[in-house]
Amino acid sequence: MSKYIPLLIGITIIFLIDIYAFQAIRHSTINMSVFAKRFFTIVYWLISAITVGSMLLFTFYSPFNFPQTIRIIWFGAFVIFYLPKLVLFPFLLLDDGGRLIRWIASTLTQKETISGGIAIKRSAFLMQAGLLLSGFMMGGLIYGVFKGGYNYTVRRVSLKLPHLPEAFNGLRIVQISDIHSGSFTGTSPLKRAIEMINAEQADLVFFTGDMVNNETTEVLPYKDVLSKVNAKLGVYAVLGNHDYGDYHTWPDKETKQANLQHLSDTYRDIGWRLLRNENVLIGDEGKQLAIIGMENWGTRFQKYGDMNKSAAGSEMAAVRLLLSHDPSHWEGEVTDKFKNVDVTFSGHTHGAQMGIEIPGFIKWSPSQYLYKQWAGLYQKDNQYLYVNRGLGFLAYPGRLGISPEITVFELLKG
């Protein structure tokens, strides 16, 4: 019985959202023909019925029993239809608050309930404003599915490191993160992203985790594309929280472990060096650069990573670069206990795949309410953290205002 409680809660929330948001729909169609009113009402509640029906279906049959494309379409449609409804709520609450105040005032003064005139116009204005903003958001979300999710953006960052050996002055590093191959429905977008990466002629390429959503089979159709990534000194990767299969139901522990081993083998097949609590030194002795790759460690997620083990043997390196999927690891451990780590490269947040970024003016995303460091470059004393916004997407199959990112770093001595 307990497994049905989340279902009942979910259906109740959906029903309440639909009931409340429908007040705006009903008000906006008040002057329409009977046919038009009936049409909008049927469409509105049909979508609600399909949503509830899908929730019931997924309770008895795992979403993973359905084709990947069906799952992506369902999650995308859910976000597109329900997130804009939440935008209506402030307008509805404001209007209902005004109605309540007027009702209390009329009751206390024993006057008839105020109706018509200015009150009706104000209500109409609020409903129309709410519907306009909601419609604008729905249009944006649809754009994000067809265009925004594949609007790959190259961001360039220069990092001045005082201990950088002269041999690495001008070193170019490309970072990508969060491919989430299970969210793609074809190879074309990923091919274009790889072409953009290779055009940078990087010395190193870093991938900071979440190759898949749940299981290794998701990445298999893209092995050939991913194997095309080129870097003079190699491609290095770490695991993200989704790569362990923790969000998937497995028949037994052995099957789950086999899935992770399959992913590790896949990295080998495509020519990427997967670092699992270990490091690699490049350069001449005494003037080396350490690439430290740690398994996932997050304040809200799994702590598979062992920083002491990961960094062992890199103490004498002139510069230490850390690949750690979750940015909360930076303040959780790195800046306090490992002050000799020069730069940490992370991902994980996706910038929530939604937000507003206007350089020098505004940088906002829902992600900032969960992560202090959620996108871009951060510095504490002589240590840097860069949080990549991710190349792919998860759940909502698109991006709005937060473009998928390819980051190009240039290391400079100074």
C-alpha positions as CSV (number, residue, x, y, z in Angstrom):
1,M,0.0,0.0,0.0
2,S,2.8,2.4,0.9
3,K,4.1,2.4,-2.7
4,Y,0.8,4.0,-3.8
5,I,1.0,6.9,-1.4
6,P,3.4,8.9,-3.7
7,L,1.0,8.2,-6.6
8,L,-2.0,9.5,-4.7
9,I,0.0,12.6,-3.6
10,G,1.1,13.2,-7.2
11,I,-2.4,12.8,-8.6
12,T,-3.8,15.1,-6.0
13,I,-1.2,17.8,-6.7
14,I,-1.9,17.6,-10.5
15,F,-5.6,17.8,-9.9
16,L,-5.3,20.8,-7.7
17,I,-3.0,22.6,-10.1
18,D,-5.5,21.9,-13.0
19,I,-8.5,23.0,-11.0
20,Y,-6.9,26.3,-10.0
21,A,-5.3,27.1,-13.4
22,F,-8.6,26.4,-15.1
23,Q,-10.1,29.4,-13.4
24,A,-8.0,31.6,-15.8
25,I,-9.0,29.5,-18.8
26,R,-12.6,29.8,-17.9
27,H,-12.4,33.5,-17.4
28,S,-10.5,34.1,-20.7
29,T,-13.2,32.2,-22.7
30,I,-16.2,33.8,-21.1
31,N,-17.1,35.8,-24.2
32,M,-16.4,33.0,-26.7
33,S,-19.0,30.9,-28.4
34,V,-20.4,27.7,-26.7
35,F,-18.4,25.6,-29.2
36,A,-15.1,27.4,-28.4
37,K,-15.7,27.1,-24.7
38,R,-16.4,23.4,-25.0
39,F,-13.4,22.8,-27.2
40,F,-10.9,24.5,-24.8
41,T,-12.5,22.7,-21.8
42,I,-12.3,19.3,-23.5
43,V,-8.7,19.8,-24.6
44,Y,-7.6,21.1,-21.1
45,W,-9.1,18.2,-19.2
46,L,-8.0,15.7,-21.8
47,I,-4.4,16.6,-21.2
48,S,-5.0,16.3,-17.5
49,A,-6.6,12.9,-17.9
50,I,-3.7,11.7,-20.0
51,T,-1.2,12.9,-17.4
52,V,-3.0,11.1,-14.6
53,G,-3.4,8.0,-16.7
54,S,0.3,8.0,-17.5
55,M,1.1,8.3,-13.8
56,L,-1.1,5.3,-13.1
57,L,0.5,3.3,-15.9
58,F,4.1,4.1,-14.8
59,T,3.1,2.9,-11.3
60,F,2.4,-0.6,-12.6
61,Y,4.8,-0.6,-15.6
62,S,8.2,1.0,-15.3
63,P,8.8,3.8,-17.7
64,F,11.9,1.9,-18.8
65,N,9.6,-0.7,-20.4
66,F,8.7,1.9,-23.0
67,P,10.8,3.1,-25.9
68,Q,13.2,5.8,-25.0
69,T,11.6,8.3,-27.5
70,I,8.2,7.8,-25.8
71,R,9.7,8.6,-22.4
72,I,11.4,11.7,-23.7
73,I,8.2,13.0,-25.3
74,W,6.2,12.3,-22.1
75,F,8.6,14.1,-19.8
76,G,8.9,17.0,-22.3
77,A,5.1,17.4,-22.7
78,F,4.6,17.2,-18.9
79,V,7.0,20.2,-18.3
80,I,5.6,22.1,-21.3
81,F,2.0,21.8,-20.1
82,Y,2.5,22.1,-16.3
83,L,5.3,24.5,-15.6
84,P,3.4,27.4,-17.4
85,K,0.4,26.7,-15.2
86,L,2.5,27.4,-12.1
87,V,3.3,30.8,-13.6
88,L,-0.5,31.6,-13.4
89,F,-0.6,31.0,-9.6
90,P,0.7,34.4,-8.5
91,F,-1.9,36.2,-10.6
92,L,-4.7,33.9,-9.4
93,L,-3.6,34.3,-5.8
94,L,-3.4,38.1,-6.1
95,D,-6.9,38.2,-7.7
96,D,-8.3,35.9,-5.1
97,G,-6.7,37.9,-2.3
98,G,-8.3,41.0,-3.6
99,R,-11.7,39.3,-3.8
100,L,-11.3,38.1,-0.2
101,I,-10.4,41.6,1.1
102,R,-13.4,43.0,-0.7
103,W,-15.7,40.3,0.7
104,I,-14.5,40.9,4.2
105,A,-14.9,44.7,3.8
106,S,-18.4,44.3,2.5
107,T,-19.3,41.9,5.3
108,L,-18.0,44.2,8.0
109,T,-19.8,47.2,6.6
110,Q,-22.9,45.2,6.0
111,K,-22.9,46.3,2.4
112,E,-23.7,44.2,-0.7
113,T,-20.9,42.3,-2.2
114,I,-18.9,44.5,-4.5
115,S,-19.2,43.3,-8.1
116,G,-18.7,44.5,-11.6
117,G,-17.1,47.8,-12.5
118,I,-13.5,48.3,-11.5
119,A,-13.2,45.0,-9.7
120,I,-14.1,43.0,-12.8
121,K,-11.7,45.0,-15.0
122,R,-8.9,44.4,-12.5
123,S,-9.7,40.7,-12.4
124,A,-9.7,40.6,-16.2
125,F,-6.3,42.3,-16.3
126,L,-4.7,39.9,-13.9
127,M,-6.1,36.8,-15.7
128,Q,-5.0,38.2,-19.1
129,A,-1.6,39.1,-17.8
130,G,-1.1,35.7,-16.2
131,L,-2.2,33.9,-19.4
132,L,0.1,36.0,-21.5
133,L,3.1,35.3,-19.3
134,S,2.1,31.6,-19.1
135,G,1.7,31.4,-22.9
136,F,5.1,33.1,-23.4
137,M,6.7,30.5,-21.1
138,M,5.1,27.6,-22.9
139,G,6.3,29.0,-26.2
140,G,9.8,29.3,-24.7
141,L,9.7,25.7,-23.5
142,I,8.7,24.5,-26.9
143,Y,11.6,26.5,-28.5
144,G,13.9,25.0,-25.9
145,V,13.0,21.5,-27.0
146,F,13.5,22.0,-30.7
147,K,16.3,24.6,-30.7
148,G,17.6,25.5,-27.2
149,G,18.8,22.1,-26.3
150,Y,21.1,21.9,-29.2
151,N,22.4,25.5,-29.2
152,Y,25.9,24.6,-28.3
153,T,27.8,27.5,-27.0
154,V,31.6,27.9,-26.7
155,R,32.7,29.8,-23.6
156,R,36.4,30.8,-23.2
157,V,38.2,31.2,-19.9
158,S,41.7,32.2,-19.2
159,L,43.2,31.0,-15.9
160,K,46.4,32.5,-14.5
161,L,48.3,30.0,-12.3
162,P,51.5,31.3,-10.6
163,H,53.1,27.8,-10.4
164,L,52.4,26.8,-14.0
165,P,55.5,25.3,-15.6
166,E,56.7,27.2,-18.7
167,A,56.1,24.0,-20.8
168,F,52.3,24.3,-20.1
169,N,52.0,28.0,-20.6
170,G,49.2,28.5,-23.1
171,L,47.9,24.9,-22.6
172,R,44.4,24.6,-24.1
173,I,41.8,22.5,-22.3
174,V,38.3,21.7,-23.5
175,Q,35.8,20.7,-20.8
176,I,32.4,19.1,-21.5
177,S,30.0,17.6,-19.0
178,D,26.7,15.8,-18.5
179,I,26.2,14.4,-22.0
180,H,23.2,12.2,-20.7
181,S,23.3,10.1,-23.8
182,G,20.0,8.5,-22.9
183,S,18.2,11.8,-23.6
184,F,19.3,12.0,-27.3
185,T,17.2,10.5,-30.0
186,G,19.8,10.7,-32.8
187,T,23.5,11.2,-33.5
188,S,23.4,14.4,-35.5
189,P,23.4,16.9,-32.6
190,L,26.3,15.1,-30.9
191,K,28.2,14.9,-34.1
192,R,28.0,18.7,-34.4
193,A,29.1,19.1,-30.8
194,I,32.2,16.9,-31.4
195,E,33.1,18.8,-34.5
196,M,33.0,22.0,-32.5
197,I,35.2,20.4,-29.8
198,N,37.8,19.2,-32.3
199,A,37.9,22.6,-34.0
200,E,39.4,24.0,-30.9
201,Q,42.5,21.7,-31.3
202,A,42.8,21.2,-27.6
203,D,45.8,19.8,-25.8
204,L,43.5,18.1,-23.3
205,V,39.8,17.3,-23.1
206,F,38.1,16.8,-19.8
207,F,34.7,15.2,-19.3
208,T,33.2,15.7,-15.9
209,G,30.6,12.9,-15.6
210,D,27.1,11.8,-16.3
211,M,27.6,10.0,-19.6
212,V,24.3,8.2,-19.2
213,N,21.0,8.7,-17.4
214,N,20.6,5.2,-15.9
215,E,22.3,2.4,-17.9
216,T,25.3,1.9,-20.1
217,T,23.2,0.7,-23.1
218,E,22.1,4.3,-23.6
219,V,25.6,5.4,-24.8
220,L,26.2,2.4,-27.1
221,P,24.7,4.1,-30.2
222,Y,27.0,7.0,-29.8
223,K,30.3,5.2,-29.3
224,D,31.6,5.9,-32.8
225,V,30.7,9.6,-32.5
226,L,32.4,10.0,-29.1
227,S,35.5,8.1,-30.2
228,K,36.1,11.0,-32.7
229,V,37.1,13.4,-29.9
230,N,40.7,14.4,-30.4
231,A,43.2,15.9,-27.9
232,K,47.0,16.0,-28.2
233,L,47.6,14.9,-24.6
234,G,44.5,12.8,-24.2
235,V,40.8,12.7,-23.1
236,Y,40.2,12.2,-19.4
237,A,36.8,11.5,-17.7
238,V,35.2,10.9,-14.4
239,L,31.9,9.4,-13.3
240,G,28.9,11.4,-12.3
241,N,26.0,10.5,-10.0
242,H,23.9,9.1,-12.8
243,D,26.6,6.8,-14.1
244,Y,26.4,4.3,-11.2
245,G,22.9,3.2,-12.0
246,D,21.6,4.2,-8.6
247,Y,18.3,5.5,-10.1
248,H,17.4,2.3,-11.9
249,T,15.9,-0.9,-10.5
250,W,18.2,-3.8,-11.0
251,P,17.4,-7.5,-10.5
252,D,20.4,-7.9,-8.3
253,K,23.7,-6.3,-7.2
254,E,25.8,-8.2,-9.6
255,T,23.8,-6.9,-12.6
256,K,24.2,-3.3,-11.4
257,Q,28.0,-3.9,-11.0
258,A,28.2,-5.4,-14.4
259,N,26.5,-2.3,-15.8
260,L,29.1,-0.1,-14.3
261,Q,31.9,-2.3,-15.6
262,H,30.3,-2.1,-19.0
263,L,30.5,1.7,-18.8
264,S,34.1,1.5,-17.8
265,D,34.9,-0.7,-20.8
266,T,33.0,1.6,-23.0
267,Y,35.3,4.5,-22.0
268,R,38.2,2.3,-22.9
269,D,36.6,1.5,-26.3
270,I,36.2,5.1,-27.3
271,G,39.7,6.1,-26.2
272,W,38.8,8.1,-23.1
273,R,40.8,7.6,-19.9
274,L,38.4,7.1,-17.1
275,L,39.9,8.1,-13.8
276,R,38.4,6.4,-10.7
277,N,40.0,7.9,-7.6
278,E,43.3,8.1,-9.3
279,N,45.6,10.6,-11.1
280,V,47.8,11.0,-14.1
281,L,51.0,13.0,-14.2
282,I,52.1,14.6,-17.5
283,G,55.3,16.5,-18.2
284,D,58.9,16.3,-16.9
285,E,59.7,15.4,-13.3
286,G,59.5,18.5,-11.1
287,K,57.5,20.4,-13.7
288,Q,54.6,18.1,-13.9
289,L,50.9,18.7,-14.2
290,A,48.6,16.4,-12.3
291,I,45.2,15.4,-13.6
292,I,43.2,14.1,-10.6
293,G,40.0,12.2,-11.3
294,M,37.7,11.5,-8.4
295,E,34.5,9.5,-8.3
296,N,31.3,11.2,-7.4
297,W,31.2,13.1,-4.1
298,G,28.3,15.5,-3.3
299,T,26.7,17.0,-0.2
300,R,23.3,15.8,-1.5
301,F,24.4,12.7,-3.4
302,Q,26.6,9.7,-3.2
303,K,30.1,10.0,-1.7
304,Y,31.9,7.3,-3.7
305,G,35.0,9.6,-4.1
306,D,38.1,9.4,-2.0
307,M,40.2,12.5,-2.4
308,N,43.1,11.2,-0.4
309,K,43.3,8.1,-2.7
310,S,42.7,10.2,-5.8
311,A,45.5,12.7,-5.1
312,A,48.0,10.2,-3.8
313,G,51.3,10.5,-5.6
314,S,50.6,14.0,-7.0
315,E,52.0,15.9,-4.1
316,M,55.1,17.1,-6.1
317,A,53.2,18.2,-9.2
318,A,53.6,21.9,-10.0
319,V,49.9,22.3,-10.8
320,R,47.0,20.0,-9.8
321,L,43.8,19.9,-11.8
322,L,40.8,18.1,-10.3
323,L,37.9,16.5,-12.1
324,S,35.0,16.2,-9.7
325,H,31.4,15.9,-11.0
326,D,29.5,17.7,-8.2
327,P,30.5,21.3,-7.5
328,S,29.5,21.0,-3.9
329,H,32.7,19.0,-3.4
330,W,34.7,22.1,-3.8
331,E,33.6,23.8,-0.6
332,G,32.8,20.5,1.0
333,E,36.4,19.3,0.9
334,V,38.7,20.9,-1.6
335,T,39.0,24.5,-0.3
336,D,39.4,23.3,3.3
337,K,41.5,20.1,3.1
338,F,43.2,20.2,-0.3
339,K,44.4,23.8,-0.8
340,N,47.1,22.7,-3.2
341,V,44.5,21.8,-5.9
342,D,44.7,24.7,-8.3
343,V,41.6,24.2,-10.4
344,T,38.5,22.0,-10.0
345,F,36.4,21.2,-13.0
346,S,32.8,20.2,-12.3
347,G,29.3,20.0,-13.9
348,H,26.2,18.3,-12.5
349,T,23.8,21.3,-12.2
350,H,23.0,21.8,-15.9
351,G,22.2,25.4,-14.7
352,A,18.8,23.8,-14.2
353,Q,18.5,24.0,-18.0
354,M,16.5,27.2,-17.5
355,G,17.4,30.7,-16.5
356,I,18.5,34.1,-17.6
357,E,22.1,35.0,-18.3
358,I,23.0,38.5,-19.6
359,P,26.8,39.0,-19.0
360,G,27.4,41.9,-16.6
361,F,23.7,42.4,-15.9
362,I,21.9,39.3,-14.6
363,K,22.7,35.6,-13.9
364,W,19.7,33.7,-12.5
365,S,18.6,30.1,-12.5
366,P,16.5,28.0,-10.1
367,S,19.8,26.0,-9.7
368,Q,21.2,28.8,-7.5
369,Y,18.7,27.9,-4.7
370,L,20.3,24.4,-4.5
371,Y,24.0,25.2,-5.3
372,K,26.1,28.1,-4.2
373,Q,28.3,27.5,-7.2
374,W,26.1,26.5,-10.1
375,A,27.6,27.8,-13.4
376,G,30.8,29.5,-14.5
377,L,34.0,30.4,-12.7
378,Y,34.4,30.8,-9.0
379,Q,37.5,31.7,-6.9
380,K,38.5,31.3,-3.3
381,D,42.0,32.6,-2.5
382,N,44.3,30.9,-5.1
383,Q,41.9,28.1,-5.9
384,Y,39.4,28.1,-8.9
385,L,36.3,26.1,-9.6
386,Y,34.6,26.0,-13.0
387,V,31.0,24.6,-13.2
388,N,30.2,23.6,-16.7
389,R,26.5,24.0,-17.7
390,G,26.5,20.6,-19.4
391,L,26.2,19.4,-23.0
392,G,23.0,17.4,-22.8
393,F,19.8,17.5,-20.8
394,L,17.7,15.4,-18.4
395,A,13.9,15.0,-17.9
396,Y,12.9,18.2,-19.8
397,P,14.4,17.5,-23.2
398,G,15.6,21.0,-23.9
399,R,17.1,24.2,-22.5
400,L,15.7,27.7,-22.1
401,G,18.1,30.5,-21.4
402,I,21.0,28.2,-20.3
403,S,22.7,26.9,-23.4
404,P,24.6,23.6,-23.6
405,E,28.3,24.4,-23.1
406,I,31.7,23.6,-24.5
407,T,34.3,25.4,-22.3
408,V,37.7,26.3,-23.7
409,F,40.4,27.1,-21.1
410,E,43.8,28.6,-21.6
411,L,46.3,28.1,-18.8
412,L,48.7,31.0,-18.4
413,K,51.6,31.5,-16.1
414,G,51.1,34.5,-13.9
